[in-house]
């Protein structure tokens, strides 16, 4: 399944003719949203189908679609050359995308439609991910919380290595405290699409570096096929001194440092695991300015035991993983490690 954009013989633009809300839930990579019916209009037409009848609803829908297509042409099409070639889709039936494609075709553009619409694309995407995951050569960066795994991935990318940053795609730092304030996670469908798009563009002849994630990143599930491929692959064990780990977390989670009330509120999620008394003690320490003390205890009593048990249970090659020793949390240190890995 390929979606060539901008290349010779490829599509110039991908156009999603669904509503704004449908588009926001997920869409083809790079697609522009030209709704044939907007959110409110789709509700109006759907209500007419149920309460008045299909014939009256179709007339109303046709008038709304025609007006919207006219606006899209005025706003987006007037300056386009004749060799512009759009790929158009809607949900499934093709009425919304077909109407837009008909008018664009009458103008003289070469228009393609996705048969079966977004629903068919989604089915093909889900079916494609297992094979994409299996064809790649994974290198898993393991290491306890705060050891700098994400920092290393970013430095590897700078060195030209192939990297799959699952936390970056998910807008989440994976742990129970990993929510990023003010940044919403994508929908599960959109996460799957972002992941598929990343996997299909990777070179199977070169290794792909990925962090040792669990099955969920925040509220999003990582496809089982990818999890299994990662867990069977060669690993590296990244290590960083505890003092440096604490300082790294204070830097990477600076929003908790700046907003102690937010930190306290997030710790409520650990009550079921650590007990109410322990969590209340941490919250009291945070309120008294002892954030560093709490971060250190979170590492040693909560994150580290969970991490090491999970690694031994799930990653088949963790026992033979070469150690990557970071002496400090500096950019220079992680760049040096990344350079050595990229040169292998």
SVG drawing of the C-alpha trace seen along z (x, -y; Angstrom):
<svg xmlns="http://www.w3.org/2000/svg" viewBox="-41 -32 73 47">
<polyline fill="none" stroke="black" stroke-width="0.4" points="0.0,0.0 1.7,-3.1 0.7,-6.8 3.2,-8.6 3.0,-12.3 4.9,-14.8 6.8,-12.2 6.6,-11.7 3.3,-10.0 2.2,-10.3 -0.6,-12.3 -0.2,-16.0 -2.6,-16.1 -4.7,-13.8 -8.1,-15.2 -10.3,-14.0 -13.9,-14.9 -15.3,-13.9 -16.3,-16.2 -13.8,-18.0 -14.5,-15.6 -14.0,-12.5 -10.7,-14.0 -9.5,-14.8 -10.0,-11.2 -7.7,-10.0 -6.8,-10.6 -4.4,-9.5 -0.9,-10.9 -0.6,-14.3 -4.3,-14.6 -6.0,-18.0 -9.6,-18.3 -12.1,-19.6 -15.4,-18.6 -18.3,-18.0 -20.5,-18.3 -19.3,-19.9 -20.0,-18.6 -23.3,-20.4 -24.5,-19.8 -23.9,-16.0 -26.1,-15.9 -28.9,-17.9 -28.9,-15.6 -28.8,-12.5 -31.7,-13.7 -33.7,-14.4 -33.1,-10.8 -34.6,-9.5 -37.4,-12.0 -38.5,-13.1 -37.2,-10.6 -34.2,-9.8 -35.4,-11.8 -35.8,-15.0 -32.5,-14.4 -30.7,-13.8 -31.9,-17.1 -30.8,-19.0 -27.5,-17.1 -26.9,-17.9 -27.5,-21.6 -25.0,-21.7 -22.4,-19.6 -22.6,-21.8 -22.1,-24.9 -19.2,-23.5 -17.5,-22.2 -17.9,-25.7 -16.1,-27.2 -13.3,-24.7 -12.8,-25.5 -12.7,-29.2 -10.4,-28.9 -8.0,-26.1 -8.2,-25.3 -8.2,-28.5 -4.4,-28.8 -3.6,-25.1 -2.1,-23.9 -3.8,-21.4 -1.4,-18.6 -2.5,-18.7 -3.6,-15.2 -5.6,-14.8 -6.5,-11.5 -9.9,-11.9 -11.7,-9.8 -14.5,-9.9 -15.8,-7.3 -16.9,-4.4 -19.8,-4.8 -18.1,-7.5 -20.9,-9.9 -19.1,-12.8 -15.8,-12.2 -17.5,-11.2 -19.3,-14.5 -16.0,-16.4 -14.1,-14.2 -16.9,-14.6 -16.6,-18.4 -12.8,-18.4 -12.8,-15.9 -15.2,-18.1 -12.8,-21.0 -10.1,-18.8 -8.1,-17.4 -7.0,-13.8 -8.7,-12.6 -8.4,-9.3 -10.8,-7.9 -10.0,-5.4 -12.4,-2.6 -14.0,-1.8 -12.8,-5.1 -11.1,-5.6 -12.7,-2.3 -10.8,-0.3 -7.6,-2.2 -7.9,-1.5 -8.5,2.2 -5.4,2.4 -3.3,0.5 -4.1,2.8 -3.4,5.8 -0.1,4.3 1.5,3.5 2.5,7.0 4.5,7.6 6.1,4.2 7.2,4.9 8.6,8.3 10.6,7.1 12.7,4.6 15.8,5.3 15.1,3.9 17.7,2.7 16.0,2.1 17.3,-0.6 16.6,0.7 17.3,-1.1 15.6,-2.1 13.5,-5.3 15.6,-8.4 18.6,-6.7 18.1,-8.8 16.7,-6.4 14.7,-9.0 17.7,-11.4 19.8,-8.6 17.1,-8.0 17.2,-11.7 21.0,-11.7 20.8,-8.5 18.4,-10.2 20.8,-13.1 23.5,-10.7 21.4,-9.4 20.2,-6.2 16.7,-4.9 14.6,-5.6 11.1,-4.7 10.1,-7.1 6.8,-5.6 6.6,-8.2 6.9,-11.0 4.2,-9.5 2.0,-9.0 2.6,-12.4 3.3,-10.7 6.3,-9.6 4.8,-6.2 4.8,-5.9 1.8,-6.6 3.3,-10.1 4.1,-10.4 1.2,-12.7 2.5,-16.0 0.4,-18.9 -1.4,-20.8 -0.6,-18.1 -3.4,-15.6 -2.6,-12.1 -3.8,-11.2 -6.7,-8.8 -5.8,-5.1 -6.6,-5.1 -4.4,-8.1 -1.6,-6.6 -1.8,-3.4 -1.7,-5.5 1.4,-7.5 3.1,-4.2 2.2,-2.6 3.5,-5.7 6.8,-5.5 7.3,-1.8 6.6,-1.8 9.3,-4.4 12.0,-2.5 14.8,-0.6 14.8,3.1 18.6,3.2 19.4,0.9 18.6,1.4 15.8,-0.5 16.4,-1.8 13.4,-1.8 12.9,-2.2 11.8,0.8 8.2,-0.3 5.4,1.6 2.2,2.6 0.6,-0.8 2.0,-4.3 -0.4,-6.3 -3.9,-5.5 -2.6,-4.1 -1.9,-0.4 1.1,0.6 0.3,3.2 0.9,6.7 3.0,7.7 5.4,4.8 5.7,5.6 6.5,9.2 9.1,8.2 10.8,5.8 10.8,8.3 12.6,10.9 15.2,8.5 18.8,7.7 18.9,5.2 21.2,2.6 21.2,1.7 21.7,-2.0 23.0,-2.9 23.3,-6.3 24.3,-7.1 21.4,-7.6 22.2,-11.2 22.2,-12.0 19.0,-10.1 17.3,-12.2 18.5,-15.4 17.5,-14.2 14.0,-13.6 13.8,-17.0 14.8,-18.5 12.5,-16.4 9.5,-16.7 10.2,-20.4 6.4,-21.0 6.1,-19.0 8.8,-21.1 7.1,-24.3 3.6,-23.1 3.8,-21.0 0.0,-20.8 0.0,-19.0 2.7,-16.6 0.7,-15.8 -2.5,-15.3 -0.7,-12.9 0.7,-10.8 -2.9,-9.9 -2.7,-7.4 -0.1,-5.4 -2.4,-4.9 -3.5,-1.5 0.1,-0.3 1.9,-2.1 -0.8,-2.7 -2.4,-5.9 0.0,-6.5 3.1,-6.4 1.5,-8.6 0.4,-11.1 3.9,-11.2 5.3,-12.0 2.7,-14.7 3.6,-16.3 7.2,-16.3 6.5,-17.9 4.5,-20.6 7.5,-21.2 9.8,-21.7 11.4,-18.2 10.7,-17.3 14.2,-15.8 13.7,-13.5 10.4,-12.2 11.8,-11.7 14.7,-9.6 12.3,-7.5 10.0,-7.0 13.0,-5.7 14.3,-3.3 11.1,-2.0 8.6,-2.1 10.1,-2.4 13.3,-0.3 11.8,2.9 9.0,2.8 11.4,2.2 13.9,5.0 11.1,7.5 9.5,6.5 12.7,6.7 13.6,10.2 10.0,11.4 9.5,9.9 12.8,9.2 14.4,12.4 17.9,11.1 18.1,8.7 20.6,11.0 23.1,10.7 22.6,7.0 25.7,4.9 25.9,2.1 25.9,-1.5 27.5,-3.4 26.5,-7.1 28.7,-9.0 26.4,-12.0 23.2,-13.3 24.9,-15.8 24.2,-16.2 27.9,-15.4 27.7,-12.1 24.7,-10.8 26.0,-12.0 29.2,-10.0 27.2,-6.9 25.0,-7.5 28.0,-7.9 29.5,-4.6 26.2,-2.8 25.6,-4.3 29.1,-3.2 28.5,0.5"/>
</svg>
